[in-house]
Amino acid sequence: MRILVFFFFTVLFAVVLSVKLLADALENSGNHARNNSDIKLLSEKIENLTLQVNKLQDSASKPFSKVKKLSYLYKKRILVTGGAGFVGSHLVDRLMSEGHEVTIVDNFFTGSKKNIEHWIGHENFELIRHDIINPLYVEVDQIYHLASPASPPHYMFNPVKTIKTNTIGTINLLGLARRVGARILVASTSEVYGDPLVHPQDEDYWGHVNPIGPRSCYDEGKRVAEALSYAYAKQENVEVRVARIFNTYGPRMHINDGRVVSNFIQQALQNNSITIYGSGKQTRSFQYVSDLVDGLILLMNSNYSAPINLGNPDEYTIEEFASVIKEIIGGVSPIVKQNGVQDDPQRRKPSIRRAKLYLGWSPKVPLAVGLKKTIKYFEKELMKENAKDKPL
Ligand SMILES: NC(=O)c1ccc[n+]([C@@H]2O[C@H](COP(=O)([O-])OP(=O)(O)OC[C@H]3O[C@@H](n4cnc5c(N)ncnc54)[C@H](O)[C@@H]3O)[C@@H](O)[C@H]2O)c1
């Protein structure tokens, strides 16, 4: 990398020097009574070199990842709400690399600019700092509506705001979709099934949600978001897609989001106790983020409008999952148990029959592969945290 940087600056220096020498030569040309053709030649060379300098400056300031060139027939204007968050930023990466024009809207409550900074300045990318509980006016063809805190500590931090985001915010986005004729995909959740009495959970199951419990701001917020989606579809002919997303993990997830994946990884990496809340017999299924992104894009572009589960049906007890993490990371962390938390779902496993049938989708990334990538990310993040200046 250092050699590349050195090489780049050497070339840049040489080009700038040549421009300067040629410009001087031009200035002095009067003294030496050069003929017109010499001057023309020198001007052309200067123009050429100036172009090269500009090109080098551009490529040095923004080394964007490659994006496809799409003709206007295929290029879509796509809005991603919550695009600076964990899932949103991966979706944005994919849509950008496919060559679409992507606008993201985020209030940075749980999202971060660093998740999408690598696109800032790209001609196909736009970032709007905006809270979706206020109306939004943009012209787009598709809307991926992901804005909402997703982890329990985040959505319980300000439950009223969580409800507003999922109700008023969703009304605003559905209204926008209606005004501009855009198709909208609403990110719902497996939490609409609550603590399920049916296993595995298929989309026909209506759920078992405590409407006044600590998780209800999120669970009921998402259930209203689904109800709103189908009300707009019926009454206003808005084209809606609803993804019921199950537990998803991967790089860029919040290191302190209090969820099982991030808790266990960071505890194991720091040789702290791995904490299981409750018996450890409760189950979860874990989907790698690239699988989810595949599913979201397939769903958006499909003709299927009923809700669809997107999740990995491989089911682990929390105890098993703690052992998997410990095995991959190594270390000496003991696995300890603490009291369970209220309304914690006891079993979670999606039926993905619909996704297979209507989208041809099923998850591809094995747990060990996805976890290794996630652990690598967490290691880097922890190193950065530790390197930060500590308060005096
Ligand atoms: N990650 C999962 O396991 C999972 C599971 C089920 C459902 N989901 C859903 O997927 C979506 C994305 O989840 P995530 O894990 O990326 O969460 P995240 O917290 O990383 O991302 C959510 C983004 O929405 C933004 N946001 C929140 N409230 C907003 C508001 N009022 N206005 C504008 N922006 C706002 C946040 O700043 C953040 O960038 C959410 O809707 C979530 O409910 C995620």
The ligand as an SDF file (V2000), in Angstrom:
LIG
                    3D

 44 48  0  0  0  0  0  0  0  0999 V2000
  -31.0590   -7.1120   11.9580 N   0  0  0  0  0  0  0  0  0  0  0  0
  -31.9930   -7.9880   12.2140 C   0  0  0  0  0  0  0  0  0  0  0  0
  -31.7340   -9.0850   12.7290 O   0  0  0  0  0  0  0  0  0  0  0  0
  -33.4280   -7.6730   11.8800 C   0  0  0  0  0  0  0  0  0  0  0  0
  -34.4120   -8.6360   12.1720 C   0  0  0  0  0  0  0  0  0  0  0  0
  -35.7240   -8.3440   11.8840 C   0  0  0  0  0  0  0  0  0  0  0  0
  -36.0720   -7.1530   11.2900 C   0  0  0  0  0  0  0  0  0  0  0  0
  -35.1120   -6.2430   11.0130 N   0  0  0  0  0  0  0  0  0  0  0  0
  -35.5330   -4.9540   10.4190 C   0  0  0  0  0  0  0  0  0  0  0  0
  -34.6330   -4.5460    9.4180 O   0  0  0  0  0  0  0  0  0  0  0  0
  -34.4810   -3.1200    9.4430 C   0  0  0  0  0  0  0  0  0  0  0  0
  -33.0150   -2.7670    9.5620 C   0  0  0  0  0  0  0  0  0  0  0  0
  -32.4890   -3.3220   10.7650 O   0  0  0  0  0  0  0  0  0  0  0  0
  -30.9410   -3.1810   11.1680 P   0  0  0  0  0  0  0  0  0  0  0  0
  -30.5530   -4.3980   11.8880 O   0  0  0  0  0  0  0  0  0  0  0  0
  -30.1710   -2.7220   10.0020 O   0  0  0  0  0  0  0  0  0  0  0  0
  -31.0540   -2.0180   12.2490 O   0  0  0  0  0  0  0  0  0  0  0  0
  -30.1320   -0.7140   12.4270 P   0  0  0  0  0  0  0  0  0  0  0  0
  -30.4970   -0.1330   13.7370 O   0  0  0  0  0  0  0  0  0  0  0  0
  -28.7050   -1.0540   12.1810 O   0  0  0  0  0  0  0  0  0  0  0  0
  -30.6360    0.1990   11.2360 O   0  0  0  0  0  0  0  0  0  0  0  0
  -31.8110    0.9710   11.3070 C   0  0  0  0  0  0  0  0  0  0  0  0
  -31.5360    2.3150   10.6440 C   0  0  0  0  0  0  0  0  0  0  0  0
  -32.7250    3.1080   10.6940 O   0  0  0  0  0  0  0  0  0  0  0  0
  -32.3510    4.4240   11.1150 C   0  0  0  0  0  0  0  0  0  0  0  0
  -33.5300    5.0260   11.7410 N   0  0  0  0  0  0  0  0  0  0  0  0
  -34.1470    4.6320   12.8900 C   0  0  0  0  0  0  0  0  0  0  0  0
  -35.1870    5.4390   13.1410 N   0  0  0  0  0  0  0  0  0  0  0  0
  -35.2500    6.3470   12.1340 C   0  0  0  0  0  0  0  0  0  0  0  0
  -36.0940    7.4490   11.8420 C   0  0  0  0  0  0  0  0  0  0  0  0
  -37.1150    7.7910   12.6450 N   0  0  0  0  0  0  0  0  0  0  0  0
  -35.8460    8.1760   10.7180 N   0  0  0  0  0  0  0  0  0  0  0  0
  -34.8130    7.8670    9.9050 C   0  0  0  0  0  0  0  0  0  0  0  0
  -33.9750    6.8370   10.1430 N   0  0  0  0  0  0  0  0  0  0  0  0
  -34.1910    6.0880   11.2450 C   0  0  0  0  0  0  0  0  0  0  0  0
  -31.2080    4.2020   12.0710 C   0  0  0  0  0  0  0  0  0  0  0  0
  -30.4260    5.3550   12.2900 O   0  0  0  0  0  0  0  0  0  0  0  0
  -30.4420    3.0960   11.3600 C   0  0  0  0  0  0  0  0  0  0  0  0
  -29.5360    3.6050   10.4200 O   0  0  0  0  0  0  0  0  0  0  0  0
  -35.3260   -2.6330   10.6120 C   0  0  0  0  0  0  0  0  0  0  0  0
  -36.5460   -2.1740   10.1250 O   0  0  0  0  0  0  0  0  0  0  0  0
  -35.5210   -3.8550   11.4610 C   0  0  0  0  0  0  0  0  0  0  0  0
  -36.7290   -3.7950   12.1690 O   0  0  0  0  0  0  0  0  0  0  0  0
  -33.7930   -6.4760   11.3060 C   0  0  0  0  0  0  0  0  0  0  0  0
  1  2  1  0
  2  3  2  0
  2  4  1  0
  4  5  1  0
  4 44  2  0
  5  6  2  0
  6  7  1  0
  7  8  2  0
  8  9  1  0
  8 44  1  0
  9 10  1  0
  9 42  1  0
 10 11  1  0
 11 12  1  0
 11 40  1  0
 12 13  1  0
 13 14  1  0
 14 15  2  0
 14 16  1  0
 14 17  1  0
 17 18  1  0
 18 19  2  0
 18 20  1  0
 18 21  1  0
 21 22  1  0
 22 23  1  0
 23 24  1  0
 23 38  1  0
 24 25  1  0
 25 26  1  0
 25 36  1  0
 26 27  1  0
 26 35  1  0
 27 28  2  0
 28 29  1  0
 29 30  1  0
 29 35  2  0
 30 31  1  0
 30 32  2  0
 32 33  1  0
 33 34  2  0
 34 35  1  0
 36 37  1  0
 36 38  1  0
 38 39  1  0
 40 41  1  0
 40 42  1  0
 42 43  1  0
M  CHG  2   8   1  16  -1
M  END
$$$$
